[in-house]
Amino acid sequence: MLKRISIATVLALLLGALAATSAPAADPDRPATPPPTDFWQNKNFMNMAHQGGELEAPGNTLYAFKTAVRYRGADTLEMDSYVSADGVLMVTHDMKPSGTSNAPNDDDHEIRDLTLAELKQYDFAYKFTPGKGHYGYTGTDDYPFRGIATGDLDPPAGYTANDFRIATFEEVLEAFPDTPINVDMKNRSGDPSVALEAAEKLAAIMNAHPERSEDVIVASFGQAAVEKFHELAPNHKALSGSEDATLGYVTGLPLTPTPVAVQPPDTFNLPPVVRTVPILKPLADYDGFAIHVWGDDPDVNPDPFYAQIVDEGADGYFTQRPSALHQYLCETGVRRPDGSQRCALQAPDVVPCPDGTEGEAPTCTPIPPDPEAALKVYSVTGKSRFRAGKSPGYRVLLQNIGDARMDRTKVCLTVPKRQHHKVRLPRRCTPPRNIGPGGVFNPRFKIETRKKAGGGVDLEFKVTTADAGRQTVNKTLKIKRARK
C-alpha cells in the first residue's frame, strides 16, 4: 500500500504551520463535532482485514472475507469498489482486473468497460500466492486456488467457485449481515467521475439497507465522492473523513460531513518519516472520532509494528495479515471490540450479572439503590506473580451499565507510597474518553518492577468520570514476587 503524495503534501504544510509544536492543539477554537453514531467508539482495538487480508487469501474475494472472519481473527472487513459497465457496484482494488485475475491486460478490459457477467468469467485467485498476494506475481510460484473460479478445480469444503470470482457489494452485504464493513469508493486521479459514480450506486444500496447505517463505514480519498454519497444517503451515519479534507482538519477545522472515523496511513515520509496517529489523536479525541490506520505489514516479526500502532492510541488497523495481528492481540491480552474473549490464551469471558445485581454469574448480589451508578469494573487481568526487573502488563475490563453516556472517563493505576521503591509506572492514567451505554473500555497498563523488589505489590485501579464524586470505582489486585 503506497503512501499517497497528496497526504504527504498536506502534512508537510501542517508541520510548517505548526513550526515548533509536534501536534495540533487538543482543543481547537470551535465546538466539538461528535460522530452521528457511537457504534465505532469505545471499543477495544479492531483487527480490520484489508481486502480480507490480501497476503493470506485472494484479496477482495468472498473467500478472503469469509476466512478472515471465520478463521483468521478479523473483527471487520475492508474493501474497495468500482462500477461495472452495466451499473453494478463491484468489490475490487484495481480498475484493471488483470492486476488480480487472468483478465487481459489492455485498456479495453477495465471494470467500467465490462458487465457483471463478463467479470464473473475471470479467476480472481489466478495470481495469488500465500505470503506474496497478487502483486508479487511471477508466474512460477505456487498458486493454490488457481482454477477454482473457472471450475477446473473443486473448491475447499464449505466454499463455492463464486467465492473466488469478483464479488458485488450486495453479495458481501448478504454474506456478512452482522460483520462491520469499511467500503472505499475508489478515487481515480484525474477522473473524479469514477468515485462519483460509485457514490451514486452505493447510496442507492445503503438506502435500501437502513439497518446497516451504523456498521458500514463509507470512505473515499476524494471529498467530492463523500459529499455526493451523503447528499444521496443523508440518513447513513457511518462515514470516514476523506483524504482531501485532512489539511483543514489538522489545522483545526471540522470535518464535513461529520464522520465516525479518520483513516490515515501509519506514517508519512515527508521526509522525515512522521507518525500520523500522534498528530491526529488530539483532534480525534476532541471530536470523538475513531482512528483506523493502514500501512504495510512487515514480512518478519510484525509484533513491534502492531505494538506501536496500538500504543499510539489507534482504534484499529487495516491489516494485510489478519492472522498475524490476531496472534499479537491474543498474546497481549487485547480482547474483541465488544470486550469478549479473543482467544483461549485470554481469561475466560466474564458473564455479567443481571441488571440490578453485581459480581460474576452465577454468584450475583443485589446492588444497593443508586440511580447515579453506571460504571462497573468486571475484572483486572494479568499475571498474579512478577519477576523483579520485568515489566508485566495488566488490563482493566470496564463497562457502562447505565443508560446515559459517561463523559471523560479515565482509569488510573497507583501503588501505595510504602511500595513506591518496588515499582515504576510508565503510564499512570489513560486519556479521558466517553463511554456510551453498554460501551466497554479495556485499557492496558505496564508496571516496571525494580530489581530489588521483594514480597508483594498492591495495584490500585481507580476509575472516575468527569462529574467528580458522582462515580468512582476502585479495584485492587495483589501480586507477589515469583519464586526463583
SEFI-46769 format. One record per residue (C-alpha): x, y, z; residue in one letter. Coordinates in steps of 0.05 Angstrom, whole numbers, plus 5000, padded with zeros to 4 digits. Example, Ala and Ser with C-alpha at 12.3 -4.5 7.8 and 13.67 -1.06 7.14 Angstrom:
! SEFI-46769
524649105156A
527349795143S
***
This chain:
! SEFI-46769
500050005000M
503650614976L
503651255017K
499951784976R
503752414956I
497752864967S
497252685041I
504752775049A
503953475020T
498253615069V
502553425128L
508553805102A
504254425102L
501654255170L
508454165200L
510654815170G
504655165200A
505754855268L
513155035268A
515754885337A
509954445360T
509453705347S
501853655342A
495754095334P
492354385395A
488053885433A
482354385438D
481054745372P
477655425373D
470955115354R
465654665386P
466853925382A
463253555325T
461552865354P
460152285306P
452852145286P
453351455320T
457851175374D
457950475343F
465350545326W
467250885391Q
469150595460N
471249925432K
477649525440N
482749535384F
479949275318M
483248765273N
480849045205M
482248565147A
484748995089H
481748685026Q
480348085071G
487848035085G
490848015015E
497447695036L
493747095065E
488046995015A
485947264946P
484447994962G
477348264958N
474247584944T
468747264985L
473546715003Y
478347215034A
472747565072F
469646915097K
476246605121T
478447265152A
472347275197V
471746525209R
478946325220Y
483846905217R
481347345274G
478547935235A
473648395271D
471748805210T
472648765134L
475549295088E
474249305013M
474549744950D
469349884897S
468250084825Y
462050084780V
461549584722S
459149754652A
452149524670D
451849934734G
453649424787V
457949624846L
463849134844M
468648974901V
475849004875T
482049424886H
484149584814D
480549884755M
484149374711K
482148674734P
488548404702S
492348614765G
489048074806T
485947594755S
487047254688N
483547814651A
487348104591P
491848694607N
489449224559D
485449874560D
479149514535D
478749084598H
477249554655E
471849464707I
467750034677R
468149714608D
465849014628L
459048764651T
457848354713L
457147724672A
463747854636E
467448004700L
464747364733K
468346954679Q
475247134707Y
479246784762D
480847284817F
485346784852A
489446664790Y
495547074812K
495146964887F
500946654925T
500646595001P
505247105034G
506047504969K
498947634950G
497247824878H
502248364866Y
508447944875G
506247524815Y
511947174778T
508246604742G
512846084775T
510446094847D
505145644879D
498145874862Y
493845414905P
487045704887F
488045794812R
482545454772G
477245414825I
473446014798A
473345714728T
471245014750G
477944684736D
478944524810L
474044354865D
473244894918P
475144764990P
469644465033A
464544985052G
466145454994Y
463945544921T
467145744856A
463746424863N
467846554926D
474046604881F
470847064829R
469747804834I
464347984884A
458848504882T
457948954943F
450948684952E
453747974954E
458348205011V
452548515049L
448547885043E
454347435065A
456047875125F
449748145157P
452948225225D
460148395208T
462349125208P
464849345140I
469049915111N
467950045037V
472350524997D
469550874935M
475950864894K
478151554873N
481851534806R
486852104797S
484752574742G
477852264734D
473252444792P
467252134756S
469651434777V
468651554851A
462351984840L
459151414801E
460850934858A
457851424907A
451251424869E
450850654867K
453050574939L
447951084963A
442350704930A
444650054962I
445350345031M
438650705026N
435650005014A
439349755076H
437950255132P
439549715183E
446949785161R
447250535172S
451850485232E
456349885219D
458350025146V
463450585140I
463350925072V
470151215053A
473751544996S
480251924986F
476152424947G
471952924985Q
467153014927A
465152284930A
463852315005V
459552934997E
455752614938K
454351994979F
452052405039H
447552824994E
444152194965L
444051795031A
443452325086P
440951815137N
447151385132H
451051525196K
457851195185A
462751595142L
470251665141S
473852335135G
476652395065S
483952505047E
482153165014D
479353435080A
485553265120T
489053935114L
483154325141G
482153825198Y
489353815223V
489254575225T
483154555270G
477154585223L
471454085229P
470653515181L
464253545139T
460153145130P
461452915201T
464952235202P
465651685253V
473051585239A
479251865207V
483351345169Q
490551555154P
496751135136P
501150985196D
506651445171T
508151995121F
515052015091N
515852765080L
521852665095P
523052565153P
518251995169V
512452265211V
507851835253R
500652035238T
496751795299V
500252265349P
498552845302I
491252665293L
489552365360K
488653025400P
483653255348L
480252585341A
479452525416D
476653235419Y
471253065369D
470252335389G
472552025323F
475951345319A
482751285285I
483650705237H
490650635208V
493150285145W
500250105125G
504949555102D
505248955149D
512548735159P
514148045130D
518247845191V
516547965264N
510748465256P
509348505331D
513449145344P
509849465285F
503049285314Y
505149475384A
507050185362Q
500250295328I
496550035389V
500850425439D
499951075400E
492451025412G
489650805345A
482950455348D
484149955292G
488949745237Y
487449545166F
492048935163T
494348535103Q
495647955152R
489647895200P
492147235228S
498747555249A
495148145281L
490347665315H
496047285346Q
499247925372Y
492648175402L
491347495431C
498147445466E
498048155492T
491148095522G
487248545475V
480248275474R
475048335419R
472049025405P
466048855449D
470448615506G
469447865493S
474947355493Q
479347385431R
482846715440C
483746145490A
490046465518L
485947025547Q
481946985611A
475046675600P
469547145583D
466347495642V
458947345647V
455547985671P
450347925726C
443148135711P
441248865717D
440749075789G
446048575813T
453648555814E
459148035816G
460147465766E
454846965748A
452446525779P
454346885844T
450747555838C
448948025895T
443848595894P
446649295881I
444449805933P
439750315902P
443850865869D
441051185806P
447651515791E
451850875788A
453550685717A
460750445715L
462849735732K
469749425734V
468848705716Y
476048465722S
483348625724V
487348105685T
494847965686G
499947525720K
499047435794S
506547385804R
512147825780F
519547745770R
524048305793A
526548735736G
521048525689K
515148915660S
508548545670P
502248805637G
495248865665Y
488449005634R
482149305665V
475449105636L
470549675648L
463349745623Q
458050285627N
451949905652I
447550525656G
443050855605D
446951505597A
453751665567R
459451725618M
463752315596D
471252375604R
472251705638T
479351535657K
482850965692V
488851095738C
493750585767L
497250735833T
501250355885V
501550535959P
507151005978K
510450486021R
511550065958Q
514050615911H
521150345917H
518849685886K
515749905820V
515450455769R
509150645730L
510750885659P
503451095650R
499151255710R
492651465676C
489251345610T
487051945568P
479752125583P
474551815537R
466951795532N
463451125542I
456351045515G
451050595546P
453549875544G
460350105520G
466749775544V
473650035559F
479449545565N
485949945575P
492749625586R
497849835638F
505049625646K
509049645711I
516549625715E
518749225775T
525449435804R
530848915811K
530848975887K
523248895891A
521148365940G
514948095972G
508448335942G
505648965909V
498549245915D
496049525848L
490250005858E
485950165797F
481450765803K
476050935751V
472851635751T
468352045706T
468152795692A
463052905747D
467752885806A
464952475863G
458952235822R
462251595800Q
468651275827T
470250535822V
476250215855N
479349535842K
485549255878T
490048705853L
495348385897K
501348095861I
507147715893K
514347605873R
515346945837A
519946435869R
526546315834K
***
